[in-house]
């Protein structure tokens, strides 16, 4: 839609329902859906490139993109990486022993500029927080929380911030996955935290809103 007027410029229909937002990358909107495909839609014309990239299962997660690599989790418990310039799959990751549905969206960041290493962090419904190397799909670290996490992680200041259904907000070291801090609130944390100016704000399903950080 045109921002100034709200005029509909184009519309695009996928093969099934959508439970996530689109991610803008260059001149494209990347969109995963319940039809099990990652769509690459030209935002100027509303047309797609082909029938989409196969996800091997439905997805309710918003893709995360770093450089030209898109990271997309699926409800079957897989995490997939795609080279969007080449239009091909780079790798897929799944924990065969503990694989469970992933409802959250991933967070991506540069882990080491010197080593040219980037990281994608995902939360799963089996109480795991996973740090995956974006280039290879190798698991760099794993953290275990007390209850499952449906909220998407947020990366800031060298840490990964994750909210759990037990009402606990966790901070994990981005390099190692070690827990650095936690605080427990009343209710479940089902939404991602918001971070700005050295403060972090979270809300629970019981109506509690909490802010952590300095008083300045």
C-alpha positions as CSV (number, residue, x, y, z in Angstrom):
1,X,0.0,0.0,0.0
2,X,1.1,3.5,-0.6
3,X,2.1,5.1,2.7
4,X,0.9,8.6,1.9
5,X,-2.6,7.7,0.7
6,X,-3.2,4.1,1.7
7,X,-3.9,3.3,-1.9
8,X,-3.6,-0.4,-2.7
9,X,-0.7,-0.8,-5.2
10,X,-0.8,-4.6,-5.6
11,X,-1.7,-7.8,-3.7
12,X,-0.2,-11.2,-3.6
13,X,-1.9,-14.5,-2.5
14,X,0.1,-17.5,-1.1
15,X,-1.1,-21.1,-1.0
16,X,-2.1,-21.1,2.6
17,X,-2.6,-18.8,5.6
18,X,0.0,-16.5,6.9
19,X,1.1,-16.2,10.6
20,X,4.1,-14.0,10.3
21,X,5.3,-10.7,9.0
22,X,7.3,-10.1,5.9
23,X,11.0,-9.1,6.0
24,X,12.2,-6.5,3.5
25,X,15.5,-7.3,1.7
26,X,16.7,-5.0,-1.1
27,X,13.6,-4.7,-3.4
28,X,11.9,-7.8,-2.1
29,X,9.6,-8.9,0.7
30,X,10.5,-12.3,2.1
31,X,7.6,-14.2,3.5
32,X,7.3,-17.7,5.0
33,X,3.9,-19.3,5.4
34,X,1.8,-22.3,6.1
35,X,2.1,-23.4,2.5
36,X,5.7,-24.5,3.3
37,X,7.4,-22.0,1.0
38,X,9.6,-19.0,1.4
39,X,8.2,-16.4,-1.0
40,X,10.4,-13.7,-2.6
41,X,8.0,-10.9,-3.7
42,X,9.1,-7.9,-5.7
43,X,7.8,-4.9,-3.7
44,X,7.6,-2.7,-6.8
45,X,5.5,-5.1,-8.9
46,X,3.9,-7.5,-6.4
47,X,5.2,-10.5,-8.4
48,X,7.1,-13.4,-7.1
49,X,10.2,-15.2,-8.4
50,X,9.0,-18.7,-9.2
51,X,6.9,-20.7,-6.8
52,X,9.0,-20.0,-3.7
53,X,11.7,-21.9,-1.9
54,X,10.7,-25.1,-0.2
55,X,10.7,-25.0,3.6
56,X,10.0,-28.8,4.2
57,X,7.1,-27.7,6.4
58,X,4.9,-24.8,7.4
59,X,6.3,-21.7,9.0
60,X,4.8,-19.1,11.3
61,X,8.1,-17.3,11.8
62,X,9.2,-14.0,10.3
63,X,12.5,-14.5,8.3
64,X,15.6,-12.9,9.6
65,X,18.2,-11.7,7.0
66,X,21.9,-10.9,7.4
67,X,23.7,-9.9,4.2
68,X,22.0,-12.2,1.6
69,X,21.3,-15.1,4.0
70,X,17.7,-15.6,5.2
71,X,17.1,-17.7,8.3
72,X,13.6,-19.4,8.6
73,X,12.4,-21.8,11.3
74,X,9.5,-24.1,10.7
75,X,6.8,-25.7,12.8
76,X,8.3,-29.1,12.2
77,X,11.4,-28.0,14.3
78,X,13.8,-27.2,11.5
79,X,15.9,-24.1,11.0
80,X,16.8,-23.4,7.3
81,X,19.1,-20.9,5.7
82,X,18.8,-19.7,2.1
83,X,21.1,-17.7,-0.1
84,X,18.6,-15.2,-1.5
85,X,20.9,-14.0,-4.3
86,X,21.3,-17.5,-5.7
87,X,17.8,-18.7,-4.7
88,X,19.1,-21.9,-3.1
89,X,19.1,-23.6,0.3
90,X,22.4,-23.4,2.2
91,X,21.7,-25.7,5.1
92,X,19.0,-27.0,7.5
93,X,19.4,-27.8,11.2
94,X,17.2,-30.0,13.3
95,X,17.7,-31.7,16.7
96,X,16.6,-35.3,15.9
97,X,16.3,-36.2,19.6
98,X,14.6,-33.1,20.9
99,X,13.1,-31.5,17.9
100,X,9.9,-29.5,18.5
101,X,7.8,-26.9,16.9
102,X,9.4,-23.4,16.6
103,X,6.9,-20.5,16.7
104,X,9.3,-17.7,17.3
105,X,11.3,-15.7,14.8
106,X,15.1,-15.8,14.8
107,X,17.5,-13.0,15.7
108,X,20.7,-12.5,13.7
109,X,24.0,-10.7,14.4
110,X,27.6,-10.4,13.6
111,X,29.5,-12.6,16.1
112,X,33.1,-11.9,15.0
113,X,34.1,-9.5,12.3
114,X,37.7,-10.8,12.4
115,X,36.6,-14.4,11.9
116,X,33.8,-13.5,9.5
117,X,31.4,-15.4,11.8
118,X,27.7,-14.6,12.2
119,X,25.1,-16.1,14.5
120,X,21.4,-16.8,14.4
121,X,19.6,-17.4,17.7
122,X,16.3,-19.3,17.9
123,X,14.0,-20.4,20.7
124,X,12.2,-23.7,20.6
125,X,9.2,-25.3,22.4
126,X,11.5,-27.9,24.0
127,X,13.0,-25.2,26.4
128,X,16.1,-24.7,24.3
129,X,17.7,-21.5,23.1
130,X,20.1,-22.3,20.2
131,X,23.0,-20.3,18.8
132,X,23.7,-21.4,15.2
133,X,26.5,-20.3,12.9
134,X,24.9,-18.7,9.9
135,X,27.5,-19.8,7.3
136,X,27.4,-23.5,8.2
137,X,24.4,-24.2,10.4
138,X,26.6,-25.6,13.1
139,X,25.3,-25.3,16.6
140,X,27.7,-22.9,18.5
141,X,25.9,-23.2,21.9
142,X,22.7,-24.3,23.6
143,X,21.0,-22.9,26.7
144,X,18.1,-24.5,28.6
145,X,15.3,-22.6,30.3
146,X,12.7,-23.7,32.8
147,X,9.7,-23.5,30.5
148,X,9.3,-23.2,26.7
149,X,9.9,-19.9,24.9
150,X,7.4,-18.8,22.2
151,X,8.6,-15.2,22.2
152,X,11.3,-14.2,19.7
153,X,14.8,-13.4,21.1
154,X,16.3,-9.9,20.9
155,X,20.1,-9.3,20.5
156,X,21.6,-6.2,22.2
157,X,25.0,-5.3,23.8
158,X,26.5,-8.7,23.3
159,X,23.6,-10.5,24.9
160,X,20.5,-12.4,23.8
161,X,17.4,-11.5,25.7
162,X,14.7,-14.2,25.9
163,X,11.3,-14.3,27.7
164,X,9.8,-17.6,28.8
165,X,6.3,-18.8,29.7
166,X,7.4,-19.1,33.3
167,X,7.6,-15.2,33.4
168,X,11.4,-15.2,33.4
169,X,13.4,-12.8,31.3
170,X,16.8,-14.2,30.6
171,X,20.0,-12.6,29.3
172,X,22.5,-15.0,27.6
173,X,26.0,-14.2,26.5
174,X,26.0,-14.0,22.7
175,X,29.4,-15.7,22.3
176,X,29.0,-18.6,24.8
177,X,25.3,-19.0,25.6
178,X,26.0,-18.7,29.3
179,X,23.2,-17.1,31.4
180,X,24.3,-13.7,32.6
181,X,21.2,-12.4,34.3
182,X,17.5,-13.2,34.9
183,X,14.4,-11.7,36.5
184,X,11.0,-13.4,37.1
185,X,7.7,-11.5,36.7
186,X,4.1,-12.4,37.3
187,X,2.5,-14.0,34.2
188,X,3.9,-15.4,31.0
189,X,6.2,-13.6,28.6
190,X,4.7,-14.3,25.2
191,X,6.1,-11.2,23.4
192,X,9.6,-10.1,22.7
193,X,11.3,-7.4,24.9
194,X,11.9,-3.9,23.6
195,X,15.3,-2.4,24.1
196,X,16.4,1.3,23.8
197,X,18.8,3.7,25.5
198,X,20.1,1.2,28.0
199,X,16.6,0.1,29.1
200,X,14.6,-3.1,28.4
201,X,10.8,-3.2,28.6
202,X,8.7,-6.4,28.8
203,X,5.0,-7.1,29.3
204,X,3.3,-10.2,30.6
205,X,-0.1,-11.7,29.8
206,X,-1.3,-10.7,33.3
207,X,-0.9,-7.0,32.4
208,X,2.4,-6.4,34.1
209,X,4.8,-4.0,32.4
210,X,8.4,-3.9,33.7
211,X,11.4,-1.7,32.8
212,X,15.0,-2.7,33.7
213,X,18.0,-0.4,33.4
214,X,19.4,2.8,34.8
215,X,17.2,5.6,36.0
216,X,18.8,8.3,33.8
